[in-house]
């Protein structure tokens, strides 16, 4: 939503913020020309004149043309205070990355057979009879034809398969191949699992196989649904209670719910703990992003926001390392949950953001924070009372201004805009589907599944650096289209690589993850630049919703690999190729002024055809200056 500031000079640069409902992967947004973004999303402006507030906001950003760089370092390099806050908050992103992908190993389904109804005296598998029953589970193929023949101590002969068991009527024949009569029984005594790779998983803990397999398939989708709700819920709380309180609450919740999941007594308790864990992890990502961006200078925001996700990728690396070292699921979950403890112990030192304090009218507290920033950064402070032309002991000023609202139908303003919206939504969907499909499918690539996930996490870090550099060199559309085409190509390559050459498959998957990660990181910025001011928040918010829907569906796509191992690559490759083709139809936004009206947005395509060769990179556009803040109330949506 946009709040128009009374008496605000057109074109005045005012720092804004990302609203708590938007994705933690998008860069900081700024207020549009002639408008001012509401600080806090759910809060009305404090009753003060807006014009004196402008120098203070820009000085916090390190870009004030009037004041000395009070409370901050040079505009291109954040001060020491901001750097410390950045790395403290970014460290907690590691925990978020851990919990988002912990189910890659925690939800593994080992090979298994039905448990026989008594003590076993002899085990026969094909022509071998010296196996123990626990060892034969690793020999069974995923097909339904293989079985293990066992003779019980009471003389009964049973054929044990993955989801059923058959009792032979003739107990005199010990041949593996048997054509006589037999009777089928369900696996009421449980299952025997292969423990060569994992001693226990959530699947083996509650026998989530065969007719209960669908319960295992819900572990990751339900987590992602919690992510969707958490971003909206805690975004609202951060506006009401403050960023600092929510950061502490969500971090503590990550630890408590993570431990609760490890000690869950049944499947439903486990799922409930994971659901709330997803909510608080998502809440931290969103509110933590807002918190950091409210302290980081405008010149550094693009790099700072993008590389917050590098810490998320570090979480993926820790999942792979912990999974390799710890093969018991509840201990694995406990160890991963302790990563958040250092942040909990030191987060109490984090101050509230001056932006939120001002939006609540708490000017004295905001002044204290500014003084602390100045002391840490070894610069002179500034007096808010002078900047705000305000007596800090009594409020003076304006009443809240009228809010302009827009509905989802505004994204289908005309045929061209509707086509653009559907294309952008498809790209969001493809980016999220590919990102999680590559990660979750790492266990099916062959070779060492722990090394596979580790490598797929490593390639994310250079992908984000690539986006920061390339988008201002060759343009948003070009980078996005080539990233999608590259992802589609690598999916096709993976499908034709023989399974015995799994090393080539892993290398191709790394290239695909790099490409889809670059596309996924860029689409936030590109979407905001494609739409006019009046619906920019709505466009990013709706894309974020489509993105989250794809993350819910991605685990189901990976589960279909049991039908055909290349189904995830087929889905992602097809969607990526189609998205890449449609991306070429979108206008280039590099070097262009952000649109404020539908007419300016419609001119993007015509201007792109005639002037694309004359465009020059601009740092302003890459920082998304002069666009409004995004809040959950604007779009009614959130990631």
Order of alpha helices (4+ residues) and beta strands (2+ residues): beta-alpha-alpha-alpha-beta-beta-alpha-beta-beta-beta-beta-beta-alpha-alpha-alpha-alpha-alpha-alpha-alpha-alpha-alpha-alpha-beta-alpha-alpha-alpha-alpha-alpha-alpha-alpha-alpha-alpha
